[in-house]
Amino acid sequence: MANRNIILLHLLESDTYEFYGSPASLYDRHEAKELLIAQTSLNNHFSKMAAQGKDLVYRNDYCEIRKGCIYVKPTTRGRKKDIIINP
């Protein structure tokens, strides 16, 4: 069983949802001015919330950003098979 981080961005004005694999990828598409929070500040906020055992959510007047996990089925695609040579 494999889990991966996921970032959910909810833009409140347009009521649209966008999903990202990391905070860094979120800031590749959106600027800090647009989201009203810098990437380092968002990372610090999530760290503090995790240490307190709270939900990883950031909200302001423009957006809501959530951090969570998504289940990903394990795969063997791209892995080399073990070659057994019988003498």
PDB file of N, CA, C and O in Angstrom:
ATOM      1  N   MET A   1       0.846  -1.167   0.000  1.00  0.00           N
ATOM      2  CA  MET A   1       0.000   0.000   0.000  1.00  0.00           C
ATOM      3  C   MET A   1       0.893   1.233   0.000  1.00  0.00           C
ATOM      4  O   MET A   1       1.803   1.340   0.823  1.00  0.00           O
ATOM      5  N   ALA A   2       0.645   2.150  -0.904  1.00  0.00           N
ATOM      6  CA  ALA A   2       1.460   3.356  -1.004  1.00  0.00           C
ATOM      7  C   ALA A   2       0.571   4.588  -0.864  1.00  0.00           C
ATOM      8  O   ALA A   2      -0.533   4.642  -1.404  1.00  0.00           O
ATOM      9  N   ASN A   3       1.068   5.556  -0.140  1.00  0.00           N
ATOM     10  CA  ASN A   3       0.366   6.825   0.004  1.00  0.00           C
ATOM     11  C   ASN A   3       1.242   7.932  -0.543  1.00  0.00           C
ATOM     12  O   ASN A   3       2.463   7.898  -0.388  1.00  0.00           O
ATOM     13  N   ARG A   4       0.629   8.908  -1.177  1.00  0.00           N
ATOM     14  CA  ARG A   4       1.346  10.064  -1.699  1.00  0.00           C
ATOM     15  C   ARG A   4       0.668  11.317  -1.200  1.00  0.00           C
ATOM     16  O   ARG A   4      -0.546  11.342  -0.996  1.00  0.00           O
ATOM     17  N   ASN A   5       1.455  12.353  -1.004  1.00  0.00           N
ATOM     18  CA  ASN A   5       0.894  13.641  -0.597  1.00  0.00           C
ATOM     19  C   ASN A   5       0.124  14.256  -1.749  1.00  0.00           C
ATOM     20  O   ASN A   5       0.441  14.046  -2.920  1.00  0.00           O
ATOM     21  N   ILE A   6      -0.886  15.015  -1.389  1.00  0.00           N
ATOM     22  CA  ILE A   6      -1.673  15.737  -2.382  1.00  0.00           C
ATOM     23  C   ILE A   6      -2.046  17.091  -1.779  1.00  0.00           C
ATOM     24  O   ILE A   6      -2.337  17.195  -0.588  1.00  0.00           O
ATOM     25  N   ILE A   7      -2.031  18.111  -2.610  1.00  0.00           N
ATOM     26  CA  ILE A   7      -2.420  19.457  -2.212  1.00  0.00           C
ATOM     27  C   ILE A   7      -3.682  19.804  -2.987  1.00  0.00           C
ATOM     28  O   ILE A   7      -3.716  19.705  -4.213  1.00  0.00           O
ATOM     29  N   LEU A   8      -4.720  20.212  -2.263  1.00  0.00           N
ATOM     30  CA  LEU A   8      -5.984  20.624  -2.880  1.00  0.00           C
ATOM     31  C   LEU A   8      -6.106  22.128  -2.746  1.00  0.00           C
ATOM     32  O   LEU A   8      -6.090  22.664  -1.638  1.00  0.00           O
ATOM     33  N   LEU A   9      -6.227  22.803  -3.868  1.00  0.00           N
ATOM     34  CA  LEU A   9      -6.429  24.256  -3.885  1.00  0.00           C
ATOM     35  C   LEU A   9      -7.869  24.527  -4.291  1.00  0.00           C
ATOM     36  O   LEU A   9      -8.310  24.105  -5.360  1.00  0.00           O
ATOM     37  N   HIS A  10      -8.596  25.228  -3.438  1.00  0.00           N
ATOM     38  CA  HIS A  10      -9.972  25.629  -3.744  1.00  0.00           C
ATOM     39  C   HIS A  10      -9.970  27.140  -3.911  1.00  0.00           C
ATOM     40  O   HIS A  10      -9.786  27.877  -2.943  1.00  0.00           O
ATOM     41  N   LEU A  11     -10.175  27.601  -5.144  1.00  0.00           N
ATOM     42  CA  LEU A  11     -10.262  29.035  -5.418  1.00  0.00           C
ATOM     43  C   LEU A  11     -11.696  29.465  -5.161  1.00  0.00           C
ATOM     44  O   LEU A  11     -12.618  29.043  -5.859  1.00  0.00           O
ATOM     45  N   LEU A  12     -11.873  30.310  -4.150  1.00  0.00           N
ATOM     46  CA  LEU A  12     -13.220  30.616  -3.675  1.00  0.00           C
ATOM     47  C   LEU A  12     -14.023  31.462  -4.655  1.00  0.00           C
ATOM     48  O   LEU A  12     -15.225  31.243  -4.807  1.00  0.00           O
ATOM     49  N   GLU A  13     -13.386  32.428  -5.326  1.00  0.00           N
ATOM     50  CA  GLU A  13     -14.123  33.306  -6.252  1.00  0.00           C
ATOM     51  C   GLU A  13     -14.764  32.520  -7.386  1.00  0.00           C
ATOM     52  O   GLU A  13     -15.942  32.708  -7.691  1.00  0.00           O
ATOM     53  N   SER A  14     -13.994  31.644  -8.007  1.00  0.00           N
ATOM     54  CA  SER A  14     -14.498  30.896  -9.162  1.00  0.00           C
ATOM     55  C   SER A  14     -15.046  29.528  -8.770  1.00  0.00           C
ATOM     56  O   SER A  14     -15.590  28.815  -9.613  1.00  0.00           O
ATOM     57  N   ASP A  15     -14.910  29.158  -7.502  1.00  0.00           N
ATOM     58  CA  ASP A  15     -15.367  27.864  -6.981  1.00  0.00           C
ATOM     59  C   ASP A  15     -14.784  26.699  -7.790  1.00  0.00           C
ATOM     60  O   ASP A  15     -15.487  25.748  -8.132  1.00  0.00           O
ATOM     61  N   THR A  16     -13.471  26.798  -8.090  1.00  0.00           N
ATOM     62  CA  THR A  16     -12.795  25.734  -8.809  1.00  0.00           C
ATOM     63  C   THR A  16     -11.802  25.036  -7.892  1.00  0.00           C
ATOM     64  O   THR A  16     -11.292  25.623  -6.937  1.00  0.00           O
ATOM     65  N   TYR A  17     -11.540  23.775  -8.202  1.00  0.00           N
ATOM     66  CA  TYR A  17     -10.613  22.958  -7.433  1.00  0.00           C
ATOM     67  C   TYR A  17      -9.454  22.543  -8.331  1.00  0.00           C
ATOM     68  O   TYR A  17      -9.649  22.193  -9.495  1.00  0.00           O
ATOM     69  N   GLU A  18      -8.253  22.588  -7.777  1.00  0.00           N
ATOM     70  CA  GLU A  18      -7.064  22.133  -8.483  1.00  0.00           C
ATOM     71  C   GLU A  18      -6.277  21.237  -7.542  1.00  0.00           C
ATOM     72  O   GLU A  18      -6.227  21.483  -6.337  1.00  0.00           O
ATOM     73  N   PHE A  19      -5.662  20.195  -8.093  1.00  0.00           N
ATOM     74  CA  PHE A  19      -4.919  19.227  -7.290  1.00  0.00           C
ATOM     75  C   PHE A  19      -3.456  19.239  -7.705  1.00  0.00           C
ATOM     76  O   PHE A  19      -3.133  19.303  -8.891  1.00  0.00           O
ATOM     77  N   TYR A  20      -2.570  19.175  -6.705  1.00  0.00           N
ATOM     78  CA  TYR A  20      -1.132  19.222  -6.950  1.00  0.00           C
ATOM     79  C   TYR A  20      -0.438  18.156  -6.116  1.00  0.00           C
ATOM     80  O   TYR A  20      -0.968  17.711  -5.097  1.00  0.00           O
ATOM     81  N   GLY A  21       0.751  17.747  -6.553  1.00  0.00           N
ATOM     82  CA  GLY A  21       1.509  16.727  -5.846  1.00  0.00           C
ATOM     83  C   GLY A  21       2.390  17.279  -4.747  1.00  0.00           C
ATOM     84  O   GLY A  21       2.879  16.520  -3.911  1.00  0.00           O
ATOM     85  N   SER A  22       2.605  18.596  -4.730  1.00  0.00           N
ATOM     86  CA  SER A  22       3.443  19.211  -3.712  1.00  0.00           C
ATOM     87  C   SER A  22       3.170  20.711  -3.675  1.00  0.00           C
ATOM     88  O   SER A  22       2.639  21.269  -4.635  1.00  0.00           O
ATOM     89  N   PRO A  23       3.530  21.368  -2.569  1.00  0.00           N
ATOM     90  CA  PRO A  23       3.396  22.829  -2.539  1.00  0.00           C
ATOM     91  C   PRO A  23       4.234  23.502  -3.627  1.00  0.00           C
ATOM     92  O   PRO A  23       3.828  24.528  -4.172  1.00  0.00           O
ATOM     93  N   ALA A  24       5.398  22.934  -3.946  1.00  0.00           N
ATOM     94  CA  ALA A  24       6.254  23.518  -4.989  1.00  0.00           C
ATOM     95  C   ALA A  24       5.539  23.535  -6.338  1.00  0.00           C
ATOM     96  O   ALA A  24       5.626  24.520  -7.071  1.00  0.00           O
ATOM     97  N   SER A  25       4.838  22.459  -6.669  1.00  0.00           N
ATOM     98  CA  SER A  25       4.121  22.425  -7.947  1.00  0.00           C
ATOM     99  C   SER A  25       2.946  23.402  -7.950  1.00  0.00           C
ATOM    100  O   SER A  25       2.582  23.930  -9.000  1.00  0.00           O
ATOM    101  N   LEU A  26       2.363  23.640  -6.803  1.00  0.00           N
ATOM    102  CA  LEU A  26       1.296  24.642  -6.682  1.00  0.00           C
ATOM    103  C   LEU A  26       1.826  26.019  -7.065  1.00  0.00           C
ATOM    104  O   LEU A  26       1.165  26.771  -7.781  1.00  0.00           O
ATOM    105  N   TYR A  27       3.028  26.343  -6.579  1.00  0.00           N
ATOM    106  CA  TYR A  27       3.610  27.656  -6.851  1.00  0.00           C
ATOM    107  C   TYR A  27       4.257  27.742  -8.228  1.00  0.00           C
ATOM    108  O   TYR A  27       4.676  28.826  -8.633  1.00  0.00           O
ATOM    109  N   ASP A  28       4.351  26.650  -8.949  1.00  0.00           N
ATOM    110  CA  ASP A  28       4.761  26.712 -10.355  1.00  0.00           C
ATOM    111  C   ASP A  28       3.652  27.331 -11.198  1.00  0.00           C
ATOM    112  O   ASP A  28       3.914  27.975 -12.213  1.00  0.00           O
ATOM    113  N   ARG A  29       2.424  27.129 -10.768  1.00  0.00           N
ATOM    114  CA  ARG A  29       1.276  27.610 -11.545  1.00  0.00           C
ATOM    115  C   ARG A  29       0.663  28.894 -10.987  1.00  0.00           C
ATOM    116  O   ARG A  29       0.083  29.680 -11.737  1.00  0.00           O
ATOM    117  N   HIS A  30       0.786  29.111  -9.686  1.00  0.00           N
ATOM    118  CA  HIS A  30       0.209  30.296  -9.037  1.00  0.00           C
ATOM    119  C   HIS A  30       1.299  31.056  -8.297  1.00  0.00           C
ATOM    120  O   HIS A  30       2.233  30.458  -7.763  1.00  0.00           O
ATOM    121  N   GLU A  31       1.176  32.370  -8.270  1.00  0.00           N
ATOM    122  CA  GLU A  31       2.142  33.207  -7.556  1.00  0.00           C
ATOM    123  C   GLU A  31       1.702  33.413  -6.116  1.00  0.00           C
ATOM    124  O   GLU A  31       0.522  33.287  -5.789  1.00  0.00           O
ATOM    125  N   ALA A  32       2.667  33.731  -5.260  1.00  0.00           N
ATOM    126  CA  ALA A  32       2.368  33.975  -3.850  1.00  0.00           C
ATOM    127  C   ALA A  32       1.424  35.170  -3.696  1.00  0.00           C
ATOM    128  O   ALA A  32       0.568  35.168  -2.811  1.00  0.00           O
ATOM    129  N   LYS A  33       1.569  36.185  -4.545  1.00  0.00           N
ATOM    130  CA  LYS A  33       0.679  37.358  -4.488  1.00  0.00           C
ATOM    131  C   LYS A  33      -0.770  36.961  -4.762  1.00  0.00           C
ATOM    132  O   LYS A  33      -1.706  37.494  -4.166  1.00  0.00           O
ATOM    133  N   GLU A  34      -0.923  36.017  -5.675  1.00  0.00           N
ATOM    134  CA  GLU A  34      -2.259  35.561  -6.056  1.00  0.00           C
ATOM    135  C   GLU A  34      -2.924  34.773  -4.927  1.00  0.00           C
ATOM    136  O   GLU A  34      -4.119  34.929  -4.674  1.00  0.00           O
ATOM    137  N   LEU A  35      -2.139  33.920  -4.247  1.00  0.00           N
ATOM    138  CA  LEU A  35      -2.683  33.065  -3.184  1.00  0.00           C
ATOM    139  C   LEU A  35      -2.656  33.739  -1.819  1.00  0.00           C
ATOM    140  O   LEU A  35      -3.243  33.234  -0.863  1.00  0.00           O
ATOM    141  N   LEU A  36      -1.975  34.878  -1.725  1.00  0.00           N
ATOM    142  CA  LEU A  36      -1.858  35.660  -0.488  1.00  0.00           C
ATOM    143  C   LEU A  36      -1.070  34.937   0.599  1.00  0.00           C
ATOM    144  O   LEU A  36      -1.269  35.204   1.784  1.00  0.00           O
ATOM    145  N   ILE A  37      -0.174  34.022   0.211  1.00  0.00           N
ATOM    146  CA  ILE A  37       0.724  33.350   1.151  1.00  0.00           C
ATOM    147  C   ILE A  37       1.924  32.822   0.362  1.00  0.00           C
ATOM    148  O   ILE A  37       1.774  32.288  -0.737  1.00  0.00           O
ATOM    149  N   ALA A  38       3.107  32.981   0.939  1.00  0.00           N
ATOM    150  CA  ALA A  38       4.327  32.490   0.307  1.00  0.00           C
ATOM    151  C   ALA A  38       4.465  30.986   0.533  1.00  0.00           C
ATOM    152  O   ALA A  38       3.862  30.431   1.452  1.00  0.00           O
ATOM    153  N   GLN A  39       5.255  30.339  -0.304  1.00  0.00           N
ATOM    154  CA  GLN A  39       5.422  28.889  -0.205  1.00  0.00           C
ATOM    155  C   GLN A  39       6.039  28.488   1.132  1.00  0.00           C
ATOM    156  O   GLN A  39       5.592  27.519   1.747  1.00  0.00           O
ATOM    157  N   THR A  40       7.051  29.211   1.590  1.00  0.00           N
ATOM    158  CA  THR A  40       7.690  28.866   2.870  1.00  0.00           C
ATOM    159  C   THR A  40       6.717  29.053   4.030  1.00  0.00           C
ATOM    160  O   THR A  40       6.711  28.260   4.971  1.00  0.00           O
ATOM    161  N   SER A  41       5.902  30.091   3.965  1.00  0.00           N
ATOM    162  CA  SER A  41       4.902  30.310   5.013  1.00  0.00           C
ATOM    163  C   SER A  41       3.859  29.205   5.035  1.00  0.00           C
ATOM    164  O   SER A  41       3.420  28.780   6.104  1.00  0.00           O
ATOM    165  N   LEU A  42       3.465  28.741   3.863  1.00  0.00           N
ATOM    166  CA  LEU A  42       2.499  27.647   3.779  1.00  0.00           C
ATOM    167  C   LEU A  42       3.102  26.361   4.346  1.00  0.00           C
ATOM    168  O   LEU A  42       2.442  25.638   5.092  1.00  0.00           O
ATOM    169  N   ASN A  43       4.356  26.080   3.991  1.00  0.00           N
ATOM    170  CA  ASN A  43       5.032  24.894   4.526  1.00  0.00           C
ATOM    171  C   ASN A  43       5.142  24.970   6.051  1.00  0.00           C
ATOM    172  O   ASN A  43       4.915  23.975   6.739  1.00  0.00           O
ATOM    173  N   ASN A  44       5.491  26.148   6.580  1.00  0.00           N
ATOM    174  CA  ASN A  44       5.577  26.329   8.030  1.00  0.00           C
ATOM    175  C   ASN A  44       4.215  26.141   8.691  1.00  0.00           C
ATOM    176  O   ASN A  44       4.121  25.536   9.759  1.00  0.00           O
ATOM    177  N   HIS A  45       3.177  26.650   8.070  1.00  0.00           N
ATOM    178  CA  HIS A  45       1.813  26.513   8.606  1.00  0.00           C
ATOM    179  C   HIS A  45       1.429  25.032   8.692  1.00  0.00           C
ATOM    180  O   HIS A  45       0.910  24.580   9.713  1.00  0.00           O
ATOM    181  N   PHE A  46       1.688  24.281   7.615  1.00  0.00           N
ATOM    182  CA  PHE A  46       1.360  22.857   7.620  1.00  0.00           C
ATOM    183  C   PHE A  46       2.180  22.110   8.668  1.00  0.00           C
ATOM    184  O   PHE A  46       1.667  21.189   9.304  1.00  0.00           O
ATOM    185  N   SER A  47       3.434  22.485   8.856  1.00  0.00           N
ATOM    186  CA  SER A  47       4.282  21.828   9.868  1.00  0.00           C
ATOM    187  C   SER A  47       3.737  22.059  11.271  1.00  0.00           C
ATOM    188  O   SER A  47       3.693  21.134  12.082  1.00  0.00           O
ATOM    189  N   LYS A  48       3.323  23.290  11.561  1.00  0.00           N
ATOM    190  CA  LYS A  48       2.775  23.613  12.880  1.00  0.00           C
ATOM    191  C   LYS A  48       1.470  22.873  13.125  1.00  0.00           C
ATOM    192  O   LYS A  48       1.236  22.360  14.219  1.00  0.00           O
ATOM    193  N   MET A  49       0.617  22.819  12.101  1.00  0.00           N
ATOM    194  CA  MET A  49      -0.672  22.140  12.247  1.00  0.00           C
ATOM    195  C   MET A  49      -0.465  20.641  12.455  1.00  0.00           C
ATOM    196  O   MET A  49      -1.178  20.025  13.247  1.00  0.00           O
ATOM    197  N   ALA A  50       0.501  20.047  11.754  1.00  0.00           N
ATOM    198  CA  ALA A  50       0.777  18.615  11.897  1.00  0.00           C
ATOM    199  C   ALA A  50       1.304  18.311  13.294  1.00  0.00           C
ATOM    200  O   ALA A  50       0.946  17.292  13.884  1.00  0.00           O
ATOM    201  N   ALA A  51       2.155  19.191  13.827  1.00  0.00           N
ATOM    202  CA  ALA A  51       2.711  18.985  15.169  1.00  0.00           C
ATOM    203  C   ALA A  51       1.623  19.059  16.235  1.00  0.00           C
ATOM    204  O   ALA A  51       1.727  18.411  17.276  1.00  0.00           O
ATOM    205  N   GLN A  52       0.578  19.846  15.978  1.00  0.00           N
ATOM    206  CA  GLN A  52      -0.532  19.981  16.920  1.00  0.00           C
ATOM    207  C   GLN A  52      -1.597  18.919  16.685  1.00  0.00           C
ATOM    208  O   GLN A  52      -2.566  18.837  17.442  1.00  0.00           O
ATOM    209  N   GLY A  53      -1.432  18.107  15.652  1.00  0.00           N
ATOM    210  CA  GLY A  53      -2.396  17.049  15.357  1.00  0.00           C
ATOM    211  C   GLY A  53      -3.678  17.563  14.737  1.00  0.00           C
ATOM    212  O   GLY A  53      -4.707  16.889  14.798  1.00  0.00           O
ATOM    213  N   LYS A  54      -3.638  18.742  14.142  1.00  0.00           N
ATOM    214  CA  LYS A  54      -4.829  19.335  13.530  1.00  0.00           C
ATOM    215  C   LYS A  54      -4.873  19.044  12.036  1.00  0.00           C
ATOM    216  O   LYS A  54      -3.887  18.596  11.450  1.00  0.00           O
ATOM    217  N   ASP A  55      -6.034  19.306  11.424  1.00  0.00           N
ATOM    218  CA  ASP A  55      -6.177  19.156   9.978  1.00  0.00           C
ATOM    219  C   ASP A  55      -5.238  20.128   9.277  1.00  0.00           C
ATOM    220  O   ASP A  55      -5.054  21.262   9.719  1.00  0.00           O
ATOM    221  N   LEU A  56      -4.650  19.671   8.186  1.00  0.00           N
ATOM    222  CA  LEU A  56      -3.709  20.503   7.442  1.00  0.00           C
ATOM    223  C   LEU A  56      -4.477  21.358   6.439  1.00  0.00           C
ATOM    224  O   LEU A  56      -4.614  21.006   5.267  1.00  0.00           O
ATOM    225  N   VAL A  57      -4.978  22.498   6.938  1.00  0.00           N
ATOM    226  CA  VAL A  57      -5.801  23.393   6.128  1.00  0.00           C
ATOM    227  C   VAL A  57      -5.321  24.822   6.330  1.00  0.00           C
ATOM    228  O   VAL A  57      -5.045  25.246   7.452  1.00  0.00           O
ATOM    229  N   TYR A  58      -5.225  25.559   5.228  1.00  0.00           N
ATOM    230  CA  TYR A  58      -4.948  26.997   5.282  1.00  0.00           C
ATOM    231  C   TYR A  58      -6.090  27.699   4.562  1.00  0.00           C
ATOM    232  O   TYR A  58      -6.471  27.306   3.459  1.00  0.00           O
ATOM    233  N   ARG A  59      -6.634  28.734   5.185  1.00  0.00           N
ATOM    234  CA  ARG A  59      -7.744  29.490   4.580  1.00  0.00           C
ATOM    235  C   ARG A  59      -7.440  30.978   4.617  1.00  0.00           C
ATOM    236  O   ARG A  59      -6.856  31.486   5.575  1.00  0.00           O
ATOM    237  N   ASN A  60      -7.849  31.675   3.550  1.00  0.00           N
ATOM    238  CA  ASN A  60      -7.878  33.131   3.547  1.00  0.00           C
ATOM    239  C   ASN A  60      -9.086  33.559   2.719  1.00  0.00           C
ATOM    240  O   ASN A  60      -9.916  32.724   2.359  1.00  0.00           O
ATOM    241  N   ASP A  61      -9.192  34.855   2.413  1.00  0.00           N
ATOM    242  CA  ASP A  61     -10.359  35.353   1.685  1.00  0.00           C
ATOM    243  C   ASP A  61     -10.386  34.899   0.225  1.00  0.00           C
ATOM    244  O   ASP A  61     -11.439  34.928  -0.413  1.00  0.00           O
ATOM    245  N   TYR A  62      -9.238  34.483  -0.303  1.00  0.00           N
ATOM    246  CA  TYR A  62      -9.150  34.130  -1.717  1.00  0.00           C
ATOM    247  C   TYR A  62      -9.209  32.630  -1.973  1.00  0.00           C
ATOM    248  O   TYR A  62      -9.781  32.191  -2.971  1.00  0.00           O
ATOM    249  N   CYS A  63      -8.614  31.837  -1.068  1.00  0.00           N
ATOM    250  CA  CYS A  63      -8.510  30.407  -1.352  1.00  0.00           C
ATOM    251  C   CYS A  63      -8.474  29.576  -0.071  1.00  0.00           C
ATOM    252  O   CYS A  63      -8.321  30.096   1.035  1.00  0.00           O
ATOM    253  N   GLU A  64      -8.619  28.285  -0.262  1.00  0.00           N
ATOM    254  CA  GLU A  64      -8.446  27.303   0.802  1.00  0.00           C
ATOM    255  C   GLU A  64      -7.488  26.252   0.266  1.00  0.00           C
ATOM    256  O   GLU A  64      -7.683  25.729  -0.831  1.00  0.00           O
ATOM    257  N   ILE A  65      -6.451  25.941   1.038  1.00  0.00           N
ATOM    258  CA  ILE A  65      -5.447  24.974   0.624  1.00  0.00           C
ATOM    259  C   ILE A  65      -5.411  23.862   1.658  1.00  0.00           C
ATOM    260  O   ILE A  65      -5.222  24.117   2.847  1.00  0.00           O
ATOM    261  N   ARG A  66      -5.593  22.633   1.207  1.00  0.00           N
ATOM    262  CA  ARG A  66      -5.576  21.469   2.087  1.00  0.00           C
ATOM    263  C   ARG A  66      -4.445  20.535   1.664  1.00  0.00           C
ATOM    264  O   ARG A  66      -4.142  20.401   0.479  1.00  0.00           O
ATOM    265  N   LYS A  67      -3.828  19.897   2.651  1.00  0.00           N
ATOM    266  CA  LYS A  67      -2.798  18.907   2.380  1.00  0.00           C
ATOM    267  C   LYS A  67      -3.265  17.583   2.949  1.00  0.00           C
ATOM    268  O   LYS A  67      -3.715  17.514   4.093  1.00  0.00           O
ATOM    269  N   GLY A  68      -3.159  16.536   2.152  1.00  0.00           N
ATOM    270  CA  GLY A  68      -3.593  15.225   2.609  1.00  0.00           C
ATOM    271  C   GLY A  68      -2.834  14.137   1.886  1.00  0.00           C
ATOM    272  O   GLY A  68      -1.817  14.394   1.242  1.00  0.00           O
ATOM    273  N   CYS A  69      -3.332  12.929   1.995  1.00  0.00           N
ATOM    274  CA  CYS A  69      -2.716  11.769   1.352  1.00  0.00           C
ATOM    275  C   CYS A  69      -3.717  11.137   0.402  1.00  0.00           C
ATOM    276  O   CYS A  69      -4.928  11.189   0.616  1.00  0.00           O
ATOM    277  N   ILE A  70      -3.188  10.547  -0.639  1.00  0.00           N
ATOM    278  CA  ILE A  70      -4.013   9.813  -1.583  1.00  0.00           C
ATOM    279  C   ILE A  70      -3.411   8.411  -1.709  1.00  0.00           C
ATOM    280  O   ILE A  70      -2.192   8.256  -1.776  1.00  0.00           O
ATOM    281  N   TYR A  71      -4.259   7.413  -1.740  1.00  0.00           N
ATOM    282  CA  TYR A  71      -3.813   6.039  -1.891  1.00  0.00           C
ATOM    283  C   TYR A  71      -3.440   5.798  -3.344  1.00  0.00           C
ATOM    284  O   TYR A  71      -4.196   6.142  -4.253  1.00  0.00           O
ATOM    285  N   VAL A  72      -2.285   5.213  -3.555  1.00  0.00           N
ATOM    286  CA  VAL A  72      -1.819   4.878  -4.894  1.00  0.00           C
ATOM    287  C   VAL A  72      -1.485   3.397  -4.916  1.00  0.00           C
ATOM    288  O   VAL A  72      -0.722   2.914  -4.078  1.00  0.00           O
ATOM    289  N   LYS A  73      -2.046   2.688  -5.858  1.00  0.00           N
ATOM    290  CA  LYS A  73      -1.792   1.254  -5.950  1.00  0.00           C
ATOM    291  C   LYS A  73      -0.342   1.014  -6.351  1.00  0.00           C
ATOM    292  O   LYS A  73       0.149   1.615  -7.306  1.00  0.00           O
ATOM    293  N   PRO A  74       0.339   0.143  -5.628  1.00  0.00           N
ATOM    294  CA  PRO A  74       1.728  -0.161  -5.991  1.00  0.00           C
ATOM    295  C   PRO A  74       1.804  -0.787  -7.383  1.00  0.00           C
ATOM    296  O   PRO A  74       0.896  -1.501  -7.808  1.00  0.00           O
ATOM    297  N   THR A  75       2.885  -0.510  -8.070  1.00  0.00           N
ATOM    298  CA  THR A  75       3.062  -1.042  -9.412  1.00  0.00           C
ATOM    299  C   THR A  75       4.479  -1.579  -9.581  1.00  0.00           C
ATOM    300  O   THR A  75       5.408  -1.172  -8.884  1.00  0.00           O
ATOM    301  N   THR A  76       4.613  -2.481 -10.502  1.00  0.00           N
ATOM    302  CA  THR A  76       5.942  -2.993 -10.827  1.00  0.00           C
ATOM    303  C   THR A  76       6.394  -2.459 -12.187  1.00  0.00           C
ATOM    304  O   THR A  76       7.442  -2.857 -12.696  1.00  0.00           O
ATOM    305  N   ARG A  77       5.623  -1.580 -12.757  1.00  0.00           N
ATOM    306  CA  ARG A  77       5.954  -1.011 -14.053  1.00  0.00           C
ATOM    307  C   ARG A  77       7.283  -0.260 -13.971  1.00  0.00           C
ATOM    308  O   ARG A  77       7.500   0.532 -13.053  1.00  0.00           O
ATOM    309  N   GLY A  78       8.142  -0.507 -14.908  1.00  0.00           N
ATOM    310  CA  GLY A  78       9.423   0.163 -14.948  1.00  0.00           C
ATOM    311  C   GLY A  78      10.520  -0.516 -14.145  1.00  0.00           C
ATOM    312  O   GLY A  78      11.680  -0.111 -14.222  1.00  0.00           O
ATOM    313  N   ARG A  79      10.177  -1.531 -13.384  1.00  0.00           N
ATOM    314  CA  ARG A  79      11.173  -2.254 -12.597  1.00  0.00           C
ATOM    315  C   ARG A  79      11.703  -3.430 -13.403  1.00  0.00           C
ATOM    316  O   ARG A  79      10.952  -4.089 -14.122  1.00  0.00           O
ATOM    317  N   LYS A  80      12.972  -3.684 -13.283  1.00  0.00           N
ATOM    318  CA  LYS A  80      13.569  -4.818 -13.979  1.00  0.00           C
ATOM    319  C   LYS A  80      13.221  -6.092 -13.232  1.00  0.00           C
ATOM    320  O   LYS A  80      13.228  -6.139 -12.002  1.00  0.00           O
ATOM    321  N   LYS A  81      12.921  -7.116 -14.001  1.00  0.00           N
ATOM    322  CA  LYS A  81      12.620  -8.416 -13.401  1.00  0.00           C
ATOM    323  C   LYS A  81      13.924  -9.092 -13.009  1.00  0.00           C
ATOM    324  O   LYS A  81      14.944  -8.936 -13.680  1.00  0.00           O
ATOM    325  N   ASP A  82      13.881  -9.838 -11.923  1.00  0.00           N
ATOM    326  CA  ASP A  82      15.048 -10.608 -11.521  1.00  0.00           C
ATOM    327  C   ASP A  82      15.261 -11.744 -12.518  1.00  0.00           C
ATOM    328  O   ASP A  82      14.336 -12.491 -12.839  1.00  0.00           O
ATOM    329  N   ILE A  83      16.467 -11.855 -12.987  1.00  0.00           N
ATOM    330  CA  ILE A  83      16.801 -12.923 -13.942  1.00  0.00           C
ATOM    331  C   ILE A  83      17.447 -14.055 -13.167  1.00  0.00           C
ATOM    332  O   ILE A  83      18.460 -13.864 -12.493  1.00  0.00           O
ATOM    333  N   ILE A  84      16.862 -15.218 -13.267  1.00  0.00           N
ATOM    334  CA  ILE A  84      17.401 -16.398 -12.577  1.00  0.00           C
ATOM    335  C   ILE A  84      18.056 -17.273 -13.639  1.00  0.00           C
ATOM    336  O   ILE A  84      17.423 -17.699 -14.605  1.00  0.00           O
ATOM    337  N   ILE A  85      19.332 -17.524 -13.429  1.00  0.00           N
ATOM    338  CA  ILE A  85      20.072 -18.360 -14.362  1.00  0.00           C
ATOM    339  C   ILE A  85      20.326 -19.696 -13.688  1.00  0.00           C
ATOM    340  O   ILE A  85      20.926 -19.745 -12.614  1.00  0.00           O
ATOM    341  N   ASN A  86      19.877 -20.773 -14.304  1.00  0.00           N
ATOM    342  CA  ASN A  86      20.092 -22.112 -13.783  1.00  0.00           C
ATOM    343  C   ASN A  86      21.354 -22.707 -14.429  1.00  0.00           C
ATOM    344  O   ASN A  86      21.432 -22.814 -15.653  1.00  0.00           O
ATOM    345  N   PRO A  87      22.339 -23.093 -13.606  1.00  0.00           N
ATOM    346  CA  PRO A  87      23.564 -23.677 -14.197  1.00  0.00           C
ATOM    347  C   PRO A  87      23.346 -25.076 -14.717  1.00  0.00           C
ATOM    348  O   PRO A  87      24.276 -25.693 -15.237  1.00  0.00           O
TER     349      PRO A  87
END
